[in-house]
Amino acid sequence: MTAFQRLTFDGQWWTRAPRSAVVVMHEMERKFALRLLRLPAVMQMAGLSRSSIYLQIKDGRLPAQVDLGGRAVAWVEQEVLQWASDRIAESRNITPRRVGAERG
């Protein structure tokens, strides 16, 4: 199985999806799927320490985490990317552009 091939479930059986279908599915996932990021990924994306992340959440400057149950939490990737985009725009005194907005 190549990196682009995945197993798909048709209701009863797991089958290999055709390569072209998987590439289209991969593009759709990139556009529409919500991804949840765990703390190490958020720390890397934000360039902040664990304590700084939680301080910024407390102050309302960083999106809050989502409770996954038990002691597990994650952040919505799109919200973290938007936060980063806003910080860049703020530092350059420009109007922030919504991440994922239509380009035209």
N, C-alpha and C positions, 0 to 999 in steps of 0.2 A: 504494500500500500504506500503510495507516495504521500508527501506532506500535504497535498491538497485534497486527497481523497479522504472521505469520512464514511463511517457507517451510518446509514439512515434506517430508521425504524418505520415500517409501513403498517404497523398495527399488529402484525404477527411475527414478522421476520426482520432480522437485521441484514441489510444488503449494502453493497458498495454503490455509492452514487456515482453517476458519470462525472468525469473530470469537469466538464463545462458547467454542469449543474452545481457542483461544489464551489467553483469559482464565483458563480453568480450568488450562491448562498453566502459565501464569505464576504462579498461586497455588501450584501443586504445586512449582514450582521454588523459590519462596520458602521453602516448608516443608522440602523434602527435599534440595535441591541443595547440595552443598558448593561454596563459592566460595573461591577463592584470592586473597589480597590481596598486591599488591606493596608494596615498602618505602614509597613515598610515601603510600599509603593507610593503612598501619599507623602511620606517623608522624603523620598527620592525626587518626586515631581515638584514638591514645594521647596525643597532645599532647606527644610526646617527640622529641628529636633522634635522628639516626641512631646516634650513639655511645652515647646513653643506652639505646636499644633493645637494642643488642648487649651492653652491660654488664648489663642486666637479664636477658637470656637466659643469659649466662654465670653469673650468680648464681642462676639457676633461678626468677626471679620473673616472667618473661614466657615464653609458649610459644615453643618453638624453631621456626625456619623449616623449610620443606619444600624439599628440593633438587629443582629442576625439570630439571636437566641443564645441562651447560656451566657458565656462571657465574650462572645465573638461580635465584633463590629466591623463595618466597612464603610467606605465613602462612595458615592455615585461619581463615576469617572467624569461625566459631563459637567457636574457641578465643580469639581476640582479644576478641570480645564478652563471653565469659565472664570473661576476665581483667579487663576494664573493670568488669563487674558486681561482681566480687569486690572490686576496689579501692574502688568506691562503698560497698559494704556495710561494708567494713573501716573506712572513714573515718567512717561513721555508727554504728559499733558495733552492726550488725544481722547476722542470719544471712543469708549469701548465698543467693540463689535461683538455681537452675540455669537458664541461658538456654535457651529452647526447651522447657522442661518443661511438662507438661500443666497447664492452669489448671482449677480446679474448685472 
